[in-house]
Amino acid sequence: MATLSAVRWDPNPVMKAHYQQLRARGKLAKVALAACMRKLLTIVNARRRDELMASGMIAT
């Protein structure tokens, strides 16, 4: 559901542009959505990692 929202109403148009690019290259809607899910998960994990590093919970 988060991915659907990001693809449709993303205030930062990165996810919407990624989805539209995949669709333009001929990917099926579900395949493009799954690729966006993976991209969104990667973004969320990277932000969480950065937050933990900034707070000192993870040492580099």
N, C-alpha and C positions, 0 to 999 in steps of 0.2 A: 504494500500500500504506500509506503514511503517513496518507493521508486516511481509509482504512478503519479504521485503528487509532484515529484521533482521533474518528471518529464513534461507534465502538463503546465505547472504553475511555478516553475523554479525562478525565483527572483534573480538568481545568478544563472544566466542562460547556458552554462556549460553542459549540464545534463540534457537539456532539451536539444541543444545543437548536436550532441553526441548521438542521441536517439535518431534525430532526423538524418544525420549523415549515414548511419547504419541502414536506415530504411531506404535511403536514396541508392545505396549500393546493392539493394535487392534482398536484404535480410528480411525474414518473416518478422511480424510484430512481436511474437513471443520471444524469438531469439534476440532481437534488439533490446527488448525489455530485460531479459536475463543478463545481457552484457552491461546494461546500465545498473542493474542490481549489484553486479560485481564491482563496478566502478564506484558506486556509492559506498559499498562496504569498505573498499580500500581507502576512500576519503575519510570515513568515520574512524577507522582504525588509526590512520596517520594523525588525525587531530587529537585523538585520545592519547596516543603515544607522546605527542608534543606537550600536551597538558601535564602528563605525568612527569616528563623530563623537566618541565619548567617548575613544577612544585617540589622537585627533588626526590620524588618517590622512586625514580629510576636513575641509576648512576650510569654515566656514559663511559 
